[in-house]
Amino acid sequence: MTAKISPTDFAGIVRAEVESRRESIVEFCESVVTANSVNPPGDTTLVAERVRNFFDELGIKAELFHKVDSMPSVVVRIDSGKPGKNLLFNAHLDTMPPGDLSEWTVKPFELTRRDGKLYGLGMGNMKGAVVAMSHAMDILWRNRDQWNGTITFAAVSDEVVFGPNGAQALIEDRQITGDALICGEGPGFRRLSHGEKGVLWVRIEVKADSGHSSSVRSTTSASARIARIVSVVDGLTGWRGDETFDAFRVRRESGLDEENDRSSFLTANVGVVQSGTFIGQVSTTAHSEIDFRIPPGLTIADVLAHLTSEIERIDADAHISVIKGWEANITDVESDIVESWRAASLALEIDFPEMAIRLPASDASRWRRLGVPALCYGPQPLLSSGNDDYAVEDEVLNCVMLYVVSAREFLT
């Protein structure tokens, strides 16, 4: 058995190895970007096959897991041959839609390498991390004499719509869990996330009596009622996790601006509003679907209680139903996985990043709810993907190094 080498020496070996792989890393980025996996519809068949083929060519067993035929996930497990902890790597294979293609200056389903950046749909969110974790798994497998225990990599489907067919299915059907998790879903701006805001999706429905448009009375149509409710919902944005609702109401009515740190306050996005069927008739039904992101300090129960009271305050009779939701979740900043990342940063001479609470959700929250400490870091340069989605090439390489050395630190 090869003797363990020092963290600094190991970091040097990893750095040289990753730099030698630069072109193959870029080629793999091209392979996954050109495999369309937009969600919806969320078909990850092609990209999952390409990830599995990457491991097959290395002689590492990779399994395709299907909850739904068109949404395979890839599961890879490597074993050091020595007892120890189990570390999880997690990334997702599906991407957000590209949006308005006329706003792109590059082709979203091709890889464009320009000015030190790798452009293509999913490079930031989060095929860049899929590539980085895949190469990290190979390097760790080749250096399995330097760590103990096992590492499981779950590259999942159905993440960007919070669907049940990816990570949730792996947890429920395959009981895939571990002692800690590193998720490639970066919070953006080279920060390290140890927690996430909670999520609450609700549907609000209102009804009204029918009639010809000439008979309508002020505030009584379903359209008018939902409009008043939308205004109330929009006014909930800005409620901080460290203040009572009464204190927030006073602050809101005084006209004070929202906090700059969006991780600290509630946001209420009115994603859908639908009402009526014909311009010449009173609208009899209307509904709105709202996406709340809940900061630490507030709960789903808090939001529902005050959403209800605010709607009652304006006498707008409505039915509120929960579509889905989960609470804000945090990993202790002194946990072993955080300290392992800190040690890796030191050994690699990469500045330890600013800690952050992610604004969007990730699959890390699913494992945190099971008590698994989890960190999120990836080559996502901004808060989320958008037009001309990209990752900085050197940051993709840095992620490979950080995943490898952090894993070795955690499993030593």
C-alpha positions in Angstrom: 0.0 0.0 0.0 1.3 3.4 -0.9 2.0 5.7 2.1 -0.2 8.8 2.5 1.5 11.9 1.2 1.1 15.4 2.7 -1.8 17.6 1.7 0.5 20.0 0.0 2.2 17.4 -2.0 -1.1 15.8 -3.0 -2.5 19.2 -4.0 0.5 19.7 -6.2 0.0 16.3 -7.9 -3.7 17.1 -8.5 -2.9 20.5 -9.9 -0.5 19.1 -12.4 -2.9 16.3 -13.3 -5.8 18.6 -13.8 -3.8 21.0 -16.0 -2.7 18.1 -18.2 -6.4 17.3 -18.7 -7.4 20.8 -19.8 -8.2 19.9 -23.4 -10.0 16.7 -22.5 -12.1 18.6 -19.9 -13.0 21.2 -22.6 -13.9 18.4 -25.0 -16.1 16.7 -22.4 -17.8 20.1 -21.8 -18.6 20.2 -25.6 -20.0 16.7 -25.4 -22.5 17.5 -22.7 -23.5 20.9 -23.9 -24.4 19.5 -27.4 -26.7 17.0 -25.7 -29.9 18.9 -25.4 -31.5 18.3 -21.9 -33.8 21.3 -21.5 -36.4 20.8 -18.8 -39.3 20.8 -19.6 -39.5 18.3 -21.1 -36.4 17.1 -19.2 -35.2 14.3 -21.5 -31.7 13.5 -20.2 -31.2 10.3 -22.3 -28.4 11.6 -24.6 -26.4 13.6 -21.9 -26.7 10.6 -19.5 -25.3 8.3 -22.1 -22.4 10.5 -22.8 -21.6 10.8 -19.1 -21.8 7.0 -18.7 -19.6 6.5 -21.7 -17.0 8.8 -20.2 -16.7 6.4 -17.2 -17.0 3.3 -19.3 -14.0 4.3 -21.3 -12.0 4.7 -18.0 -13.1 1.3 -16.8 -15.2 2.7 -14.0 -18.7 1.3 -13.7 -21.5 3.8 -14.2 -25.2 2.9 -13.9 -28.2 4.5 -15.5 -31.1 4.8 -13.1 -34.6 5.4 -14.5 -37.7 6.4 -12.6 -39.0 7.7 -15.9 -37.6 6.3 -19.2 -36.8 9.7 -20.6 -35.1 11.0 -17.4 -32.2 8.8 -16.6 -29.7 9.7 -13.9 -26.1 8.4 -13.7 -24.8 6.8 -10.5 -21.1 6.0 -10.1 -19.6 4.5 -6.9 -15.9 4.1 -6.2 -14.5 2.2 -3.2 -11.1 2.7 -1.7 -11.1 -0.8 -0.4 -10.7 0.5 3.1 -13.4 1.2 5.7 -14.4 4.8 6.1 -17.1 7.4 5.4 -19.2 7.8 2.3 -19.0 11.1 0.5 -21.6 12.1 -2.1 -21.0 14.2 -5.2 -24.2 15.6 -6.8 -24.9 17.5 -10.0 -27.8 17.7 -12.4 -28.0 16.9 -16.1 -31.1 18.9 -17.1 -30.9 22.6 -17.9 -33.2 25.6 -17.9 -34.7 26.6 -21.2 -32.6 29.0 -23.3 -35.3 31.6 -23.4 -35.3 34.2 -26.2 -32.7 32.8 -28.7 -32.4 36.2 -30.3 -30.8 37.5 -27.1 -28.0 34.9 -27.4 -24.7 35.9 -29.1 -23.6 32.3 -29.3 -25.4 29.1 -30.2 -26.8 27.6 -26.9 -26.3 24.0 -28.0 -22.8 24.4 -29.1 -19.7 25.0 -27.0 -18.0 28.4 -27.8 -14.5 28.8 -26.3 -13.7 32.5 -26.2 -11.7 34.9 -23.9 -11.1 32.3 -21.2 -14.8 31.4 -21.1 -16.8 28.3 -22.1 -20.2 29.3 -23.5 -23.2 27.0 -23.9 -26.5 26.2 -22.3 -25.8 24.5 -19.0 -22.2 25.4 -18.6 -23.0 27.6 -15.6 -26.0 25.7 -14.4 -24.7 23.1 -14.3 -23.0 20.9 -16.9 -19.7 22.5 -16.1 -19.9 20.9 -12.6 -21.0 17.5 -14.2 -17.7 17.5 -16.1 -15.7 18.7 -13.2 -17.1 16.0 -10.8 -16.7 13.3 -13.5 -13.0 14.1 -13.9 -12.6 14.4 -10.1 -14.0 10.9 -9.7 -11.5 9.5 -12.1 -8.6 11.2 -10.4 -9.8 10.0 -7.0 -10.2 6.5 -8.3 -6.6 6.6 -9.6 -5.4 7.8 -6.2 -7.7 5.6 -4.0 -4.7 4.6 -1.9 -4.8 8.2 -0.6 -8.2 8.0 1.1 -10.6 5.7 2.9 -14.3 4.8 2.4 -16.4 5.3 -0.6 -17.5 8.1 -2.9 -20.9 8.1 -4.8 -21.5 10.5 -7.7 -25.2 11.1 -8.6 -25.6 13.1 -11.8 -29.4 13.5 -11.8 -32.3 14.4 -14.0 -35.4 16.5 -13.2 -33.8 19.1 -10.9 -34.5 22.4 -12.5 -38.3 22.0 -11.9 -37.9 20.4 -8.5 -39.2 17.2 -10.0 -39.5 13.8 -8.2 -37.7 11.7 -10.9 -34.0 12.5 -10.1 -32.4 12.9 -6.7 -35.7 12.3 -4.9 -36.2 9.0 -6.6 -32.5 8.0 -5.9 -33.1 8.7 -2.2 -36.4 7.0 -1.9 -35.9 4.0 -4.3 -32.1 3.4 -3.9 -31.5 4.9 -0.4 -28.5 6.8 -1.7 -27.2 8.9 1.1 -23.9 9.5 2.9 -21.9 11.2 5.6 -21.6 14.5 3.7 -22.4 15.9 0.3 -20.7 18.3 -2.2 -23.1 19.6 -4.7 -21.9 21.3 -7.9 -24.7 23.9 -7.8 -22.8 27.0 -7.1 -24.3 30.1 -5.5 -22.4 32.2 -8.0 -19.6 34.6 -7.8 -17.2 32.0 -6.6 -18.9 31.7 -3.2 -19.4 28.5 -1.1 -22.9 27.8 0.0 -23.6 26.1 3.3 -27.4 26.6 3.1 -30.4 27.5 1.1 -33.5 29.5 1.4 -36.7 27.5 1.7 -39.2 27.1 -1.1 -43.0 27.5 -1.0 -45.2 27.3 -4.1 -48.8 28.2 -3.6 -51.9 28.5 -5.8 -54.5 31.1 -4.9 -58.0 30.8 -6.4 -60.9 33.2 -6.4 -64.5 33.0 -7.8 -67.2 35.5 -8.6 -70.8 35.6 -9.9 -71.3 35.5 -13.7 -72.8 38.4 -15.7 -72.5 40.6 -18.8 -69.7 43.1 -18.7 -72.2 45.9 -18.4 -73.4 44.6 -15.0 -70.0 44.5 -13.3 -69.4 46.3 -10.0 -66.1 47.6 -8.7 -63.8 45.0 -7.0 -66.3 42.1 -7.5 -65.0 40.3 -10.6 -62.6 37.5 -10.2 -60.1 39.5 -12.2 -60.3 42.4 -9.9 -60.1 40.2 -6.8 -57.0 38.4 -8.0 -55.4 41.7 -9.0 -55.8 43.0 -5.4 -54.3 39.7 -4.1 -51.4 39.9 -6.4 -50.6 43.4 -5.1 -50.7 42.1 -1.5 -48.5 39.1 -2.4 -46.0 41.3 -4.1 -45.8 43.5 -0.9 -44.5 40.5 1.1 -41.1 40.7 -0.5 -38.6 42.2 1.9 -39.7 40.5 5.1 -36.5 39.6 6.9 -35.8 36.4 8.7 -34.8 38.3 11.9 -37.9 40.5 12.3 -41.5 40.0 13.3 -44.2 40.6 10.7 -45.4 43.6 12.5 -42.0 45.1 12.4 -41.8 44.4 8.7 -45.1 46.0 8.1 -44.0 49.2 9.9 -40.8 49.2 7.9 -42.6 48.6 4.6 -45.1 51.3 5.3 -42.3 53.7 6.1 -40.9 53.2 2.6 -37.6 51.7 3.5 -35.7 49.9 0.8 -35.2 46.1 0.7 -32.0 44.8 2.1 -29.2 44.2 -0.4 -28.5 40.7 0.9 -31.3 38.8 -0.7 -30.6 35.7 1.3 -31.9 37.5 4.4 -35.4 38.3 3.3 -38.5 36.7 1.8 -39.2 37.1 -1.9 -42.6 36.6 -3.4 -42.7 36.0 -7.2 -46.0 36.1 -8.9 -45.2 33.6 -11.6 -48.7 33.0 -13.0 -51.9 35.0 -13.2 -54.9 33.7 -15.2 -58.4 35.0 -15.3 -61.6 35.2 -17.4 -62.5 33.8 -20.8 -64.0 36.7 -22.8 -63.7 40.5 -22.7 -67.5 41.0 -22.7 -68.2 38.8 -19.7 -67.5 39.2 -16.0 -64.6 36.9 -15.1 -65.9 34.2 -12.7 -62.7 32.4 -11.9 -59.1 33.5 -11.5 -55.9 32.1 -10.0 -52.3 33.0 -9.4 -49.3 30.8 -8.6 -46.7 32.2 -6.3 -43.1 31.2 -5.7 -41.9 32.2 -2.2 -38.2 31.9 -1.3 -38.0 31.8 2.5 -34.9 33.0 4.4 -33.5 31.3 7.5 -35.5 32.6 10.5 -38.9 32.2 8.8 -40.9 29.1 8.2 -43.5 27.9 5.7 -46.1 28.2 8.5 -45.1 31.8 9.1 -45.5 32.7 5.4 -48.9 30.9 5.0 -50.2 32.5 8.2 -49.4 36.0 7.2 -50.3 35.5 3.5 -53.8 34.4 4.8 -54.1 37.4 7.2 -53.0 39.9 4.5 -55.6 38.5 2.1 -58.3 38.6 4.8 -57.3 42.2 5.6 -58.4 43.3 2.1 -61.6 41.2 2.2 -60.7 39.2 -0.8 -62.2 35.8 -0.3 -59.8 33.2 -1.7 -58.7 29.6 -1.5 -55.0 29.0 -0.9 -53.4 25.6 -1.6 -49.8 24.5 -1.3 -48.2 23.0 -4.5 -44.9 22.1 -2.8 -42.4 23.4 -0.4 -39.6 22.8 2.1 -37.9 24.8 4.8 -34.7 26.8 4.7 -31.8 24.4 5.5 -28.3 25.1 6.8 -25.1 23.1 7.4 -23.0 24.1 10.4 -20.0 26.2 9.2 -17.8 24.2 11.6 -18.8 20.8 10.2 -16.2 18.4 8.9 -17.1 18.9 5.2 -16.6 22.7 5.6 -13.2 22.2 7.4 -12.2 19.8 4.6 -13.0 22.4 2.0 -11.0 24.9 4.0 -8.0 22.6 4.2 -8.2 21.9 0.4 -8.3 25.6 -0.4 -5.2 26.1 1.8 -3.3 23.2 0.2 -4.2 24.4 -3.4 -3.5 28.0 -2.5 -7.0 29.0 -3.6 -8.6 31.6 -1.4 -11.3 30.2 0.8 -14.5 31.6 -0.6 -17.1 33.8 1.0 -19.9 31.7 2.6 -23.3 32.2 1.3 -27.0 31.2 1.5 -28.2 30.1 -2.0 -31.2 31.9 -3.3 -32.5 29.2 -5.7 -33.0 25.7 -4.4 -30.8 22.7 -5.2 -30.8 19.0 -4.6 -28.5 19.5 -1.6 -31.6 20.5 0.3 -33.0 17.0 -0.1 -30.0 15.5 1.7 -29.8 18.2 4.3 -33.4 17.3 5.3 -32.0 13.8 6.0 -29.3 15.3 8.3 -26.5 15.1 5.7 -24.1 18.1 5.9 -23.9 19.6 2.4 -21.9 22.3 0.6 -22.6 23.8 -2.9 -19.8 25.0 -5.1 -19.5 25.1 -8.9 -18.3 27.1 -11.8 -21.5 29.0 -12.1 -20.3 32.6 -12.4 -23.5 34.5 -11.7 -26.6 33.8 -9.6 -28.2 31.6 -12.2 -28.1 30.7 -15.8 -29.3 33.2 -18.5 -28.5 34.4 -22.0 -25.0 33.4 -23.1 -24.7 30.9 -20.2 -21.0 30.3 -19.5 -18.4 29.1 -17.1 -14.9 30.5 -16.8 -12.5 27.8 -18.1 -10.0 28.1 -15.3 -12.8 27.9 -12.7 -14.0 24.6 -14.1 -10.4 23.3 -13.6 -10.3 24.8 -10.1 -13.5 22.9 -9.3 -12.0 19.6 -10.3 -9.1 20.3 -8.0 -11.2 21.4 -5.1 -13.6 18.4 -5.4 -10.6 16.0 -5.4 -8.6 17.5 -2.5 -11.7 18.2 -0.4 -12.8 14.6 -0.8 -9.4 13.4 0.1 -9.3 15.6 3.2 -12.8 14.4 4.3 -12.0 10.8 3.7 -8.6 10.7 5.4 
